[in-house]
Amino acid sequence: MRRIVDLTMPIHEGMQTFPAHWHPFVEVSQMGRHGIENRETRKLVLGTHTGTHMDAPLHFIPGGATVDEIPLDQIVGPATLVDLSHTKPFHGVTQAELSKAIGNRPVERTVIRFDWNRMLGTMAYYTDQPFLLEEAAHWLIEKGCKLIALDAAMPDDPKNGRGCDKDSPNHKILLGQGAVIVEYLVNLKEIAAPTFELVVAPIKVRGGDGAPARVFGIVEGA
């Protein structure tokens, strides 16, 4: 027996997006209508980092790999769920804390549960989120991590970005070594298993720095 858990935010007009000019608001416009064109179609306007999405290395690394160049076996496969839901707001997770939480499990695909999606719809979702210290990001890479996913907006200290002197160092550490980052997950508390099968399916944007993705977990024996 298996369970399939949807880890994806629905895309809709008015949804929360990162508060910066390089992240557009979502627009959903109805084009075709039943009774007039006799079909329903819609136009979507959204950014490459809207809602649940994947960052490709190009996002922060000049000349880095693009969404359409990421091998599927990097973003689909066994994953380790790291339960850090006890973490306090704006706490920087250390290497020791992360290592203890993971134990002897593989880190190739590491999924971090903060349960931070409970803060969606507030600015605290961005300003107060827990994050990884740089030492933890380096440790993941050294151990062979190729994908990190989390139910928060970013793996970085939320104060390190938007033009500051130290802009998004964990993005650069991870993406710079060819790993991908999956952000804005939801429903991780429903996985309830230390390991599971992860499927990340981003829109195949040619030359894309990132793309919205349908993400789900398959839990065996649940």
N, C-alpha and C positions, 0 to 999 in steps of 0.2 A: 504493500500500500504506500502511496506517496501523496504529498500535499504540494500544491503549487501556490506560492505566496507572491502576490503582486507587490513590488517594492517601488512603484512608480507614482509620482504625482500626476494627476490629470491636468492637461493643458486647457486653460479657459481664459476668456477675456477678464481682465481685472486681477489675475493671479499675481502673487508677490514675485517681484524680480529684484535682482541686485541693484541698489540705489546708486547707479553711476550712468553717465551718459552713453557708455558703450554697451549698455544692456537695454534694448528697446522694450517698451510695454507690449504685451501680447494683444493683438487685434484679431478678432474672428468675425468675418463679414459673410453674411449669407448671400449667395449669388443665384443659385437655382432654387426654385420654390415649387412645391407641389401645387397643382391647380393653375400654375402659370407656365413655367418651363417644364412642368411634369417630372421634375427630379429635384433632389436636394444636393447642392454643392456649396462649399465654403472656401473663402480665401483666408489663409493664415499669414499673419505677420508675427515673427518671433525671432529671437536671437539664437545663436548657436549654443548659448549657455543658459537656456531657458528651462526652468523646472528640473526634473531628473535628467541629468545629461552626463556625457563623458568628455573629459578634456584630453585631447591628443597632445603630444609633445610640442607641436607647433604653437600652441596657445602661449607658451612663454619662451620657447627655444627657437631662435632663428634657424631656419632650415630643418627643423624637427619634423618627425613623421606626422602625417595628416590622418584624419579619421578613416579615410578609405584605404590607407596603407596598413592599418593595424590588423595583424593576423587574428582570425576568429578564434583560434585556440588560445589566444591570450586573454580574451574577454568572455570565454565560455569554458566552464570547467569547475572542478572542486574548489571550494572556498572555505576559509576559516572565519567563523564569526567571533569577534572579540567583544565581549560584553563590558563596556565601560559606562553603563547607564547610571552608575552611582557617582560619576564624575560631576563635580560642582561647576557652575557656570564660570567661564573664563579661566578654567584651569588648564595649564600646559602639561600634557601627558609626557612623562619622562620615558627614557629608554627602558629603565628598570621596571616601571609600571606596565609598559606595553609588553615587554618580554615575559613578565610574570603572568599577565592575562592570556598570552598566547601559549605559553608552556612549550611543549614539544611538537605542537602542530605546525604544519607547513605555512609559509607566509606568501606563497606565490600569488594567491588572490586573497587579500586581507580585507574583511568587511568589518568596520567599526560601528558599534551600536552605542550611541549616546542618548537615544530617545529624544534628540533635540528637535525633531519635527513637531513636538508638542508646542514649540514656540513659534511655529509658522503663523503669519499674520501680525507679528509684532516686530519692531525694530531690534528687539533683543535677540531675535533669531540670528541677526548679523553681528551685533555689537558685543554680545555676552557669551557667544558659543565657546565650548571647550575646544581644544586644538592640540596638535602634536608639537612638542619641542623639536628643534632641528636635529638633535641627537637621535630622536626616535625615528625620524624620516631616514636619516643616514643608516641607522641600524636595519630598517626594513630593506633598503637597497642592498646592503651587505649580505643579508640573508636570502636574497633572491626574489624579492617582491617585484611582480610585473603589473599588478593592479591593486590599487587601494580604493575602497568605496566607503562612504560614510553617510549618515543621516544628518548632515549639517551642510552648511554652505561651502565649506572649504577645510582643508587640513591645516591651514595657517592661522597664526595669531591674527585675529580680526583687526588689530591695530597696525599690522604690517602690510600695508597695501595702499592703494589709491594715491600713489605719488610720494610716499614716504621714502626715507633713505634706504630702508630694507624692505623692499616690496616682495611679498609672497615667497619667502625663501624655500618653503617646503615644496611649493609647486616646481621651483627650479631644480631642487634636489631630485625629486621623483621623476618629473618629465625629462630632465636632462639625462637620465639614465635609461630612457625608453619605457618607463612605466606609464600607465594611464591612470587618471583619477576620475572616479565616478562620484558625483555630488548630488545632494538633495534627495536622498533615498527616504522612504517612509516604510512603516509597518515592520521594521526589523524585529520588534518584540514578538512577532508572530512566527519567526523562524524556530526559536526554542530548540536549537540543535547546535552542537559545537562545530559541525561541518555540514555543508550542503552543496548542492550543485547550483552555481550561479550562471545566469544568462544575461548578458548585457548586449542589447541590440540597438546601436545608435543609427540614426539616419545616415545613409552613406553619402555624405557631402564630399564631392571631389575637391581636394585641396583644403578640406575643412580643419579649422583649429579646434573644433568641438562640435557636438551635435546632441540634440535631445535624444533620449534613449528610452526604450521600454526595457525595464529591468525586472527580473523575477527570480525567485529561488525555488528550487525543487528539493523537498525534504523527504527522504526515503524512510519508510517504516514509521511514519507519523500517524 
